[in-house]
């Protein structure tokens, strides 16, 4: 994500001018950083080194000098390159079932604990004002229904946007994670390229951790608050320890280093730069700021070619501690993507730097390489374990970067692209404009020596079809399998057999056209596909559902299909972080996820007053026969013919979540929790 920062800066401008755009375009241009080419890598080339006194300042000074030498301001506003939430490994919601592998707890907006349901509601506009964000507690009756009124709720800071929460301490603690609203109390800064332009710098963003006491029939009561500099990348709860991955770009605008400055001028401008100006800080209960990390807790990599002025921190916090006791580690250098495994976090960084006019058309240097750094969660500690390298880069699509990595049984599988250019974004525009890039799947394993993530195998992937080469758009990992989907929805899905880490292989093809936007592994060798039947790049003709038998990877077959809604229907599975709840019971798997379902046209004439419904779309798959059935939808709001008030604010589908407990489904939507029992 080397150019994510520049794109975010452009998006935050109050005005756009040719001068600024010219600088932004030039900022993508960089050297190839290292020139290792295709030579074999030694274990120590990717290895991180513990920072000694003065190393962080030296690292940032070197990056600033490199930026200046490339022709643009050394301390101009930069933003973290990891801006989106990370890819999660084998995760489970508070009452759901794991997709694959070990079940671990993931943050969410709705959770059940005993006879209580907790909902984290984001702010939304009303006819008379704005409803603030809040954490609400609701009691469940014996039949699973909810009391008509909330047991109680805690109002959250309206300047922050809730991201998710965890339940810890045996159901006595709720930890809410929120990110500062991009437009709340942020002062515009004059852009270095043009004094007439102001931008909202990302470094002023803050993460909030609010800890609440919760109990049966009790409103949440806040007991602690922690504010941390930076952007939330990912989180994980193991026991009562919360692990946060955050990224931070310090405010260096007071150290003016213009483009083209001489080495002596750079030294003079940065003579007062110190470690305190670089590291993120935290405040507990509004107290004085203190460093999130110490320099000795940080690691540096001289070979990292990112030009972003960035620190990525991993923090372990004891949620049962009265002081929220914590420890942190940090990585100095640009991070492209982060993957959270069951007990590890992997940070990907590039040896080279992409260049080009925009994200989709970025050009990578030949022989690009990506370094992977592994950190492990060990109780209250976060330990750096190992680093390794893979050929290629993570691609052009910022949405997909985290999903290129996946941990399974202590091995890390990484998908990279080896082409200088390739397809990106939504088809068919970029497919027509760019040639397909070959891909490479590499399996890495911690060798246990020399801090080395060593390659176990490499699988080159070039998807050849009657229509020519196809590039991988998405890769769905499912334990010992993976499913590669191309941009063209009419082409088959490629099935990868990863059961033997030393010998991964392309095992077969699956005719899943129109049903492969999202693939969900199910028990007994079944696979659920969710997609759309539409022309290439066209509007979806309803939500298309299918169940496949993939027990034989070389001869996958379709067992059942269903369709939901008509043209324009959408689900949250299309988001960067797909939202899905699974419940396994008695030879069946029940699934629920937010959807906006428009009714299919019934003929010519006056449109019906109700165009459709929004809520939880519910499915049931018989894992013995493969039969697929739709269950009654949990409706949160009707979509009226014409404007439906609040459809894109209060009932923003991106803020909705579904949950299943026993035979009852819950839908968090529009500041409420809706329920439906049975079918």
BASEDREN-663140 format. One line per field, with one value per residue (C-alpha): x, y, z; residue number from 1. Coordinates in nm, 3 decimals. Layout:
<recs>
xx	[X_...]
yy	[Y_...]
zz	[Z_...]
nr	[NUM_...]
</recs>
This chain:
<recs>
xx	[0.000_0.285_0.061_-0.235_-0.113_-0.102_-0.448_-0.586_-0.422_-0.580_-0.918_-0.883_-0.813_-1.059_-0.957_-0.774_-0.520_-0.296_0.011_-0.082_-0.179_0.155_0.338_0.119_0.195_0.565_0.561_0.493_0.828_1.104_1.414_1.422_1.571_1.834_1.863_1.867_1.705_1.635_1.941_1.887_1.819_2.014_1.819_1.951_1.854_1.491_1.561_1.470_1.719_1.644_1.675_1.963_1.973_1.945_1.841_1.485_1.604_1.866_1.607_1.368_1.649_1.760_1.402_1.361_1.691_1.579_1.250_1.433_1.672_1.375_1.247_0.965_0.941_1.111_0.870_0.551_0.236_0.241_-0.011_0.025_0.043_-0.167_-0.494_-0.751_-0.838_-0.628_-0.723_-0.830_-0.734_-0.963_-1.209_-1.540_-1.796_-1.903_-2.160_-2.069_-1.860_-1.506_-1.459_-1.142_-0.880_-0.860_-1.140_-1.036_-1.237_-1.296_-1.431_-1.792_-2.085_-2.323_-2.249_-2.440_-2.330_-2.555_-2.903_-2.774_-2.723_-2.488_-2.505_-2.254_-2.444_-2.272_-2.397_-2.658_-2.852_-3.218_-3.480_-3.405_-3.031_-2.783_-2.799_-2.463_-2.281_-2.359_-2.311_-2.650_-2.740_-3.058_-3.199_-3.302_-3.620_-3.640_-3.760_-3.471_-3.679_-3.555_-3.724_-3.900_-3.669_-3.295_-3.159_-2.943_-2.679_-2.358_-2.317_-1.978_-1.776_-1.949_-1.611_-1.519_-1.658_-1.704_-1.516_-1.605_-1.595_-1.493_-1.639_-1.378_-1.334_-1.591_-1.859_-1.780_-1.586_-1.664_-1.377_-1.497_-1.260_-1.334_-1.146_-1.153_-1.387_-1.172_-1.344_-1.374_-1.157_-0.889_-0.711_-0.642_-0.275_-0.139_-0.006_0.363_0.308_0.056_-0.026_-0.382_-0.457_-0.532_-0.551_-0.664_-0.356_-0.405_-0.147_-0.392_-0.620_-0.659_-0.778_-0.998_-1.023_-1.317_-1.351_-1.695_-1.817_-2.107_-2.330_-2.669_-2.950_-2.704_-2.631_-2.266_-2.062_-1.735_-1.435_-1.135_-1.038_-0.719_-0.648_-0.368_-0.212_-0.269_-0.501_-0.640_-0.522_-0.638_-0.714_-0.739_-0.861_-0.696_-0.816_-0.828_-0.543_-0.636_-0.383_-0.398_-0.215_-0.194_0.000_0.123_0.289_0.437_0.375_0.703_0.568_0.756_1.080_1.074_1.286_1.211_1.257_1.609_1.765_2.133_2.259_2.385_2.050_1.871_2.101_2.046_1.668_1.656_1.913_1.645_1.459_1.439_1.275_0.993_0.880_0.856_0.682_0.304_0.169_-0.122_-0.333_-0.514_-0.830_-0.731_-0.394_-0.063_0.060_0.318_0.508_0.326_0.663_1.020_1.298_1.436_1.096_1.124_1.279_1.421_1.500_1.747_1.630_1.270_1.220_0.895_0.914_0.639_0.741_0.566_0.567_0.351_0.290_0.159_0.031_-0.084_-0.330_-0.455_-0.826_-0.859_-0.580_-0.695_-0.440_-0.480_-0.124_0.034_0.349_0.427_0.661_0.701_0.832_0.985_0.917_0.634_0.385_0.174_-0.055_-0.112_-0.249_-0.371_-0.334_-0.459_-0.164_0.056_0.058_0.244_0.352_0.435_0.674_0.832_1.196_1.101_0.862_0.586_0.555_0.288_0.008_-0.255_-0.319_-0.471_-0.199_0.098_0.412_0.636_1.010_1.124_1.226_1.020_1.037_0.818_0.944_0.722_0.782_0.625_0.533_0.385_0.139_0.268_0.047_0.131_0.422_0.450_0.769_0.939_1.008_1.119_1.135_1.145_1.110_0.894_0.926_0.684_0.446_0.095_-0.069_-0.266_-0.594_-0.579_-0.890_-0.725_-0.378_-0.451_-0.625_-0.310_-0.170_-0.306_-0.171_-0.262_-0.104_0.191_0.265_0.208_0.079_0.142_0.006_0.216_0.223_0.539_0.431_0.530_0.171_-0.156_-0.532_-0.699_-1.030_-1.367_-1.393_-1.403_-1.207_-0.878_-0.900_-0.907_-0.633_-0.383_-0.239_-0.282_0.006_0.136_0.103_0.310_0.199_0.477_0.460_0.675_0.759_0.937_1.260_1.317_1.668_1.823_1.480_1.413_1.082_1.204_1.023_0.887_0.754_0.663_0.371_0.369_0.012_-0.079_-0.447_-0.476_-0.820_-0.971_-1.008_-0.639_-0.452_-0.659_-0.530_-0.632_-0.875_-0.930_-0.800_-1.015_-0.812_-0.998_-0.761_-0.580_-0.743_-0.759_-0.990_-0.862_-1.120_-1.042_-1.182_-1.406_-1.703_-1.774_-1.440_-1.401_-1.259_-0.920_-0.889_-0.550_-0.449_-0.233_-0.256_0.113_0.303_0.603_0.403_0.112_-0.063_-0.345_-0.584_-0.877_-1.137_-1.483_-1.755_-1.886_-1.959_-2.184_-2.148_-1.789_-1.777_-1.746_-1.669_-1.734_-1.599_-1.851_-1.821_-1.809_-1.625_-1.896_-1.849_-2.102_-2.073_-2.235_-2.227_-2.427_-2.541_-2.478_-2.292_-1.923_-1.910_-2.285_-2.547_-2.612_-2.932_-3.003_-2.799_-2.697_-2.634_-2.494_-2.359_-2.073_-1.931_-1.552_-1.448_-1.281_-1.083_-1.050_-1.422_-1.614_-1.984_-2.281_-2.542_-2.795_-2.872_-3.095_-3.152_-3.252_-3.399_-3.368_-3.139_-2.943_-2.956_-2.637_-2.480_-2.201_-1.997_-1.884_-1.714_-1.341_-1.407_-1.690_-1.944_-2.087_-2.227_-2.227_-2.399_-2.332_-2.598_-2.732_-2.582_-2.671_-2.501_-2.704_-2.569_-2.683_-2.550_-2.682_-2.843_-3.046_-3.289_-3.487_-3.790_-3.767_-3.996_-4.337_-4.438_-4.521_-4.721_-4.712_-4.424_-4.530_-4.505_-4.244_-3.942_-3.773_-3.636_-3.314_-3.204_-3.044_-3.051_-3.064_-2.962_-2.950_-2.727_-2.772_-2.410_-2.509_-2.711_-2.594_-2.950_-2.976_-3.277_-3.356_-3.505_-3.722_-3.539_-3.494_-3.632_-3.492_-3.648_-3.862_-3.729_-4.002_-4.070_-3.888_-3.655_-3.645_-3.550_-3.220_-3.136_-2.785_-2.736_-2.927_-2.967_-2.626_-2.579_-2.205_-2.292_-2.523_-2.443_-2.622_-2.606_-2.763_-2.816_-2.999_-3.300_-3.316_-3.153_-3.069_-3.001_-2.826_-2.954_-3.051_-2.977_-3.189_-3.164_-3.436_-3.517_-3.682_-3.727_-3.760_-3.782]
yy	[0.000_0.238_0.490_0.462_0.767_0.986_0.876_0.947_1.289_1.366_1.256_1.486_1.804_2.088_2.203_2.033_2.204_2.093_2.187_1.954_1.673_1.701_1.663_1.369_1.193_1.258_1.118_0.770_0.772_0.604_0.395_0.021_0.012_-0.253_-0.414_-0.769_-0.897_-1.268_-1.370_-1.617_-1.443_-1.513_-1.539_-1.213_-0.986_-0.960_-0.993_-0.702_-0.553_-0.424_-0.047_0.095_0.445_0.689_0.429_0.558_0.914_0.787_0.580_0.872_1.108_0.862_0.834_1.211_1.250_0.986_1.166_1.496_1.335_1.207_1.559_1.621_1.763_1.545_1.613_1.672_1.520_1.143_0.890_0.527_0.283_0.027_0.215_-0.065_-0.325_-0.637_-0.973_-1.203_-1.567_-1.835_-1.621_-1.672_-1.426_-1.456_-1.728_-1.841_-2.120_-2.104_-2.099_-2.308_-2.399_-2.285_-2.060_-1.724_-1.423_-1.141_-0.795_-0.732_-0.494_-0.744_-1.025_-1.251_-1.335_-1.557_-1.406_-1.071_-0.926_-0.631_-0.403_-0.139_0.126_0.384_0.743_0.833_1.138_1.189_1.441_1.648_1.605_1.324_1.014_0.954_0.619_0.391_0.047_-0.100_-0.397_-0.598_-0.892_-1.215_-1.392_-1.770_-1.792_-1.574_-1.263_-0.931_-0.706_-0.415_-0.164_-0.175_-0.268_0.037_0.191_0.391_0.688_0.703_1.002_1.137_1.236_0.869_0.598_0.255_-0.024_-0.322_-0.463_-0.770_-0.942_-1.052_-1.131_-1.411_-1.178_-0.893_-0.662_-0.508_-0.343_-0.101_0.008_0.337_0.546_0.924_1.067_1.200_1.537_1.578_1.850_1.820_2.131_2.167_2.195_2.386_2.146_2.192_2.193_2.475_2.725_2.759_2.394_2.255_1.890_1.697_1.504_1.143_1.162_1.353_1.048_0.875_0.528_0.496_0.190_0.223_-0.046_-0.110_-0.324_-0.541_-0.789_-0.952_-0.695_-0.407_-0.110_-0.088_0.130_0.277_0.202_0.295_0.478_0.470_0.697_0.591_0.786_0.627_0.415_0.075_-0.198_-0.510_-0.663_-0.999_-1.114_-1.422_-1.495_-1.156_-1.006_-0.768_-0.731_-0.415_-0.350_0.023_0.237_0.591_0.865_1.139_1.508_1.635_1.945_2.171_2.035_2.198_2.008_2.127_1.918_1.931_2.034_1.955_1.702_1.977_2.155_1.833_1.786_2.144_2.121_1.795_1.877_1.893_1.578_1.332_1.001_1.166_1.343_1.012_0.759_0.752_0.837_0.723_0.879_0.686_0.849_1.185_1.190_1.313_1.159_0.885_0.695_0.392_0.230_0.283_0.287_-0.042_-0.201_-0.111_-0.293_-0.150_-0.286_-0.095_-0.266_-0.142_0.081_0.249_0.626_0.656_0.797_0.529_0.312_0.000_-0.099_-0.422_-0.378_-0.635_-0.500_-0.688_-0.603_-0.728_-0.503_-0.199_0.011_-0.162_-0.290_-0.321_-0.394_-0.292_-0.366_-0.154_-0.187_0.118_0.108_0.106_-0.179_-0.290_-0.540_-0.712_-1.062_-1.187_-1.558_-1.745_-1.631_-1.440_-1.125_-1.096_-0.760_-0.737_-0.473_-0.415_-0.414_-0.183_0.105_0.116_0.413_0.542_0.793_0.615_0.297_0.084_0.173_0.158_0.005_-0.216_-0.247_-0.568_-0.842_-0.693_-0.872_-0.862_-0.917_-1.080_-1.023_-1.252_-1.142_-1.387_-1.329_-1.485_-1.380_-1.023_-1.020_-0.959_-1.119_-1.072_-1.420_-1.427_-1.268_-1.402_-1.292_-1.387_-1.296_-1.038_-0.789_-0.796_-0.638_-0.329_-0.371_-0.205_-0.396_-0.730_-0.679_-0.828_-1.132_-1.226_-1.375_-1.667_-1.873_-2.241_-2.495_-2.261_-2.211_-1.881_-1.892_-1.574_-1.483_-1.232_-1.099_-1.096_-0.862_-0.495_-0.406_-0.592_-0.583_-0.407_-0.261_-0.335_-0.504_-0.458_-0.131_-0.242_-0.586_-0.419_-0.170_-0.402_-0.743_-1.016_-1.056_-1.402_-1.494_-1.693_-1.881_-1.923_-2.128_-1.993_-2.162_-2.037_-2.238_-2.176_-2.050_-1.725_-1.558_-1.701_-1.758_-2.007_-2.095_-2.451_-2.438_-2.207_-2.252_-2.028_-1.964_-1.849_-1.891_-1.977_-2.002_-1.999_-1.623_-1.581_-1.535_-1.451_-1.275_-1.375_-1.126_-1.288_-1.589_-1.759_-1.972_-2.264_-2.465_-2.715_-2.563_-2.227_-2.103_-1.851_-1.640_-1.442_-1.101_-1.250_-1.400_-1.637_-1.815_-2.109_-2.092_-2.257_-2.502_-2.513_-2.814_-2.688_-2.997_-3.075_-2.751_-2.882_-2.951_-2.713_-2.770_-2.652_-2.944_-2.857_-2.611_-2.536_-2.399_-2.136_-1.846_-1.591_-1.756_-1.681_-1.325_-1.482_-1.848_-2.003_-2.348_-2.576_-2.921_-3.245_-3.091_-2.842_-2.486_-2.204_-1.948_-1.604_-1.386_-1.231_-1.318_-1.012_-0.889_-0.820_-0.513_-0.471_-0.429_-0.746_-0.928_-1.034_-1.226_-1.563_-1.853_-2.199_-2.502_-2.700_-3.042_-3.002_-3.321_-3.418_-3.107_-3.213_-3.276_-3.017_-3.003_-2.777_-2.931_-2.655_-2.295_-2.020_-1.653_-1.371_-1.044_-0.862_-0.613_-0.389_-0.626_-0.618_-0.783_-0.701_-0.987_-0.742_-0.521_-0.516_-0.718_-0.961_-0.983_-1.331_-1.534_-1.915_-2.161_-2.536_-2.767_-3.120_-3.180_-2.831_-2.497_-2.181_-1.856_-1.499_-1.178_-0.825_-0.772_-0.517_-0.718_-0.548_-0.724_-0.851_-0.664_-0.827_-0.662_-0.333_-0.082_0.117_0.024_-0.130_0.098_-0.133_-0.202_-0.441_-0.503_-0.473_-0.698_-1.036_-1.277_-1.629_-1.956_-2.318_-2.581_-2.954_-3.069_-3.428_-3.373_-3.026_-2.893_-2.515_-2.331_-1.971_-1.891_-1.593_-1.264_-1.062_-0.733_-0.411_-0.167_-0.166_0.000_0.225_0.326_0.658_0.780_0.570_0.801_0.703_0.425_0.562_0.703_0.539_0.214_0.218_-0.153_-0.130_-0.068_-0.368_-0.709_-1.042_-1.288_-1.632_-1.787_-2.120_-2.083_-1.703_-1.455_-1.097_-0.805_-0.489_-0.210_0.156_0.189_-0.114_-0.492_-0.682_-1.049_-1.345_-1.694_-2.016_-2.027]
zz	[0.000_-0.066_-0.238_0.001_0.191_-0.116_-0.224_0.124_0.121_-0.214_-0.081_0.218_0.020_0.043_-0.307_-0.595_-0.817_-1.101_-0.896_-0.613_-0.847_-1.022_-0.692_-0.592_-0.919_-0.887_-0.535_-0.671_-0.851_-0.654_-0.696_-0.692_-0.343_-0.301_-0.641_-0.508_-0.829_-0.829_-0.632_-0.346_-0.019_0.298_0.624_0.763_0.472_0.583_0.955_1.177_1.418_1.769_1.771_1.969_2.108_1.819_1.559_1.514_1.456_1.214_1.027_0.983_0.883_0.616_0.480_0.474_0.288_0.038_-0.020_-0.076_-0.323_-0.523_-0.569_-0.325_0.031_0.288_0.574_0.378_0.520_0.490_0.611_0.718_0.431_0.620_0.631_0.606_0.865_0.846_0.714_0.996_1.014_1.151_1.341_1.515_1.644_2.005_1.937_1.587_1.440_1.298_0.922_0.934_1.191_1.551_1.670_1.810_1.914_1.668_1.735_1.636_1.676_1.839_2.086_2.321_2.675_2.884_2.882_2.755_2.409_2.365_2.064_1.960_1.765_1.547_1.529_1.270_1.159_1.251_1.145_1.454_1.495_1.540_1.758_1.932_1.931_2.225_2.377_2.465_2.685_2.622_2.818_2.644_2.750_2.774_2.412_2.292_2.236_2.366_2.617_2.453_2.619_2.668_3.010_2.967_2.745_2.768_2.536_2.363_2.249_1.938_1.792_1.754_1.523_1.691_1.513_1.731_2.082_2.281_2.587_2.841_3.211_3.207_3.076_3.317_3.081_2.743_2.554_2.284_2.007_1.827_1.573_1.576_1.316_1.029_1.052_1.429_1.585_1.318_1.206_0.833_0.740_0.441_0.179_0.108_-0.268_-0.280_-0.005_-0.135_-0.051_0.293_0.390_0.696_0.811_0.912_1.189_1.408_1.425_1.762_1.864_2.172_2.396_2.637_2.903_3.057_3.345_3.230_3.409_3.389_3.387_3.427_3.204_3.089_3.326_3.206_3.425_3.207_2.891_2.684_2.387_2.150_1.864_1.524_1.313_1.409_1.171_1.353_1.692_1.863_2.207_2.359_2.710_2.879_2.678_2.399_2.118_1.907_1.580_1.509_1.266_1.310_1.107_1.326_1.264_1.121_0.949_1.190_1.046_0.703_0.453_0.097_-0.214_-0.351_-0.021_0.016_0.266_0.494_0.475_0.570_0.869_0.979_0.952_1.149_1.416_1.688_1.579_1.868_1.954_2.150_1.832_1.645_1.870_1.928_2.271_2.485_2.756_3.029_3.165_3.021_3.196_3.063_2.737_2.768_2.498_2.362_2.291_2.399_2.143_2.277_2.201_1.832_1.538_1.219_0.874_0.665_0.345_0.371_0.068_0.170_0.169_0.429_0.764_0.964_1.277_1.317_1.680_1.835_2.190_2.447_2.706_3.014_3.027_3.386_3.514_3.709_3.519_3.179_3.205_2.861_2.664_2.304_2.016_1.705_1.351_1.182_0.811_0.563_0.604_0.310_0.480_0.812_0.868_1.206_1.271_1.576_1.790_1.550_1.342_1.012_0.873_0.501_0.369_0.030_-0.079_-0.363_-0.409_-0.666_-0.896_-1.132_-1.166_-0.956_-0.762_-1.037_-1.287_-1.049_-1.196_-0.984_-1.043_-1.205_-0.959_-0.676_-0.342_-0.032_0.321_0.584_0.957_1.218_1.571_1.822_2.108_2.431_2.719_2.815_2.570_2.197_2.064_1.730_1.595_1.234_0.890_0.537_0.176_-0.121_-0.487_-0.621_-0.462_-0.314_-0.617_-0.714_-0.531_-0.189_-0.077_-0.138_0.011_0.357_0.206_0.015_0.339_0.541_0.829_0.862_1.099_1.165_0.794_0.618_0.261_0.060_-0.284_-0.479_-0.833_-1.041_-1.321_-1.333_-1.423_-1.393_-1.360_-1.070_-0.956_-1.108_-1.449_-1.739_-1.764_-1.617_-1.775_-2.114_-2.022_-1.855_-1.925_-1.665_-1.423_-1.332_-0.964_-0.718_-0.406_-0.150_0.171_0.456_0.786_1.095_1.099_1.469_1.400_1.290_1.305_0.959_0.781_0.524_0.199_0.192_-0.162_-0.449_-0.687_-0.998_-1.113_-1.462_-1.538_-1.907_-2.067_-2.414_-2.370_-2.290_-1.964_-1.659_-1.347_-0.996_-0.849_-0.511_-0.323_-0.058_0.182_0.339_0.556_0.328_0.018_-0.156_-0.431_-0.684_-0.866_-1.184_-1.277_-1.546_-1.361_-1.648_-1.600_-1.359_-1.008_-0.973_-0.682_-0.508_-0.299_-0.010_0.213_0.160_0.237_0.046_-0.269_-0.332_-0.662_-0.887_-0.837_-1.060_-1.179_-1.048_-1.274_-1.034_-1.267_-1.098_-0.757_-0.661_-0.526_-0.184_-0.106_0.236_0.330_0.501_0.666_0.463_0.169_0.078_-0.038_-0.034_-0.312_-0.302_-0.612_-0.889_-1.239_-1.449_-1.750_-1.692_-1.471_-1.487_-1.217_-1.018_-1.109_-0.754_-0.497_-0.638_-0.398_-0.466_-0.280_-0.435_-0.357_-0.364_-0.187_-0.512_-0.599_-0.961_-1.009_-0.813_-0.887_-0.815_-0.583_-0.530_-0.625_-0.494_-0.578_-0.347_-0.465_-0.793_-0.960_-0.722_-0.423_-0.214_0.091_0.333_0.186_-0.080_0.178_0.255_0.570_0.485_0.766_0.814_1.106_1.101_1.329_1.303_1.449_1.386_1.043_0.923_0.895_0.930_0.794_0.845_0.698_0.635_0.295_0.105_-0.108_-0.383_-0.522_-0.878_-1.124_-1.159_-1.485_-1.650_-1.452_-1.134_-0.902_-0.571_-0.266_-0.111_-0.332_-0.095_0.253_0.447_0.731_0.793_0.499_0.645_0.479_0.585_0.426_0.489_0.512_0.432_0.114_0.012_0.006_0.030_0.172_0.251_0.589_0.672_0.666_0.984_0.852_0.997_0.749_0.439_0.125_-0.005_-0.363_-0.368_-0.100_0.215_0.503_0.657_0.409_0.359_0.709_0.992_0.796_0.629_0.555_0.626_0.993_1.027_1.178_1.214_1.501_1.565_1.907_1.931_1.698_1.714_1.477_1.573_1.344_1.464_1.244_1.268_1.639_1.731_1.753_1.563_1.624_1.456_1.597_1.398_1.021]
nr	[1_2_3_4_5_6_7_8_9_10_11_12_13_14_15_16_17_18_19_20_21_22_23_24_25_26_27_28_29_30_31_32_33_34_35_36_37_38_39_40_41_42_43_44_45_46_47_48_49_50_51_52_53_54_55_56_57_58_59_60_61_62_63_64_65_66_67_68_69_70_71_72_73_74_75_76_77_78_79_80_81_82_83_84_85_86_87_88_89_90_91_92_93_94_95_96_97_98_99_100_101_102_103_104_105_106_107_108_109_110_111_112_113_114_115_116_117_118_119_120_121_122_123_124_125_126_127_128_129_130_131_132_133_134_135_136_137_138_139_140_141_142_143_144_145_146_147_148_149_150_151_152_153_154_155_156_157_158_159_160_161_162_163_164_165_166_167_168_169_170_171_172_173_174_175_176_177_178_179_180_181_182_183_184_185_186_187_188_189_190_191_192_193_194_195_196_197_198_199_200_201_202_203_204_205_206_207_208_209_210_211_212_213_214_215_216_217_218_219_220_221_222_223_224_225_226_227_228_229_230_231_232_233_234_235_236_237_238_239_240_241_242_243_244_245_246_247_248_249_250_251_252_253_254_255_256_257_258_259_260_261_262_263_264_265_266_267_268_269_270_271_272_273_274_275_276_277_278_279_280_281_282_283_284_285_286_287_288_289_290_291_292_293_294_295_296_297_298_299_300_301_302_303_304_305_306_307_308_309_310_311_312_313_314_315_316_317_318_319_320_321_322_323_324_325_326_327_328_329_330_331_332_333_334_335_336_337_338_339_340_341_342_343_344_345_346_347_348_349_350_351_352_353_354_355_356_357_358_359_360_361_362_363_364_365_366_367_368_369_370_371_372_373_374_375_376_377_378_379_380_381_382_383_384_385_386_387_388_389_390_391_392_393_394_395_396_397_398_399_400_401_402_403_404_405_406_407_408_409_410_411_412_413_414_415_416_417_418_419_420_421_422_423_424_425_426_427_428_429_430_431_432_433_434_435_436_437_438_439_440_441_442_443_444_445_446_447_448_449_450_451_452_453_454_455_456_457_458_459_460_461_462_463_464_465_466_467_468_469_470_471_472_473_474_475_476_477_478_479_480_481_482_483_484_485_486_487_488_489_490_491_492_493_494_495_496_497_498_499_500_501_502_503_504_505_506_507_508_509_510_511_512_513_514_515_516_517_518_519_520_521_522_523_524_525_526_527_528_529_530_531_532_533_534_535_536_537_538_539_540_541_542_543_544_545_546_547_548_549_550_551_552_553_554_555_556_557_558_559_560_561_562_563_564_565_566_567_568_569_570_571_572_573_574_575_576_577_578_579_580_581_582_583_584_585_586_587_588_589_590_591_592_593_594_595_596_597_598_599_600_601_602_603_604_605_606_607_608_609_610_611_612_613_614_615_616_617_618_619_620_621_622_623_624_625_626_627_628_629_630_631_632_633_634_635_636_637_638_639_640_641_642_643_644_645_646_647_648_649_650_651_652_653_654_655_656_657_658_659_660_661_662_663_664_665_666_667_668_669_670_671_672_673_674_675_676_677_678_679]
</recs>
